[in-house]
Amino acid sequence: MSSIKCSLPGGSPYPRMDGRKIVHWLQQGHRMSKPQHVDKKLYGIMTNCWQENPDKRPTFTELRNELKEMENQHKRLINMEMYDKKLYANVEDLVV
């Protein structure tokens, strides 16, 4: 079995906020704004996952089907040309 190296960007959606502030902020109903490099439809899926009531969140099957449908449309969901490298880090570059 071969291993596949994947370079995944990641970062805090709420930089300069500690965990307690983030929890309080989220409990007040605030959510991360749409990153400029993410398609509106994909951001809509993200916000559906953030519903306060778990019963209103999509199931994994619903998510899979919706993402598969978007993939079949060959639509660019993430525009890496608009990606702000200052806001994210590659997982491999993080030193623990």
Secondary structure, 3 states (H helix, E strand, C coil): CCCCCCCCEECCCCCCCCHHHHHHHHHCCCCCCCCCCECHHHHHHHHHHCCCCHHHCCCHHHHHHHHHHHHHCCCCCECHHHCCHHHCEEHHHCCC
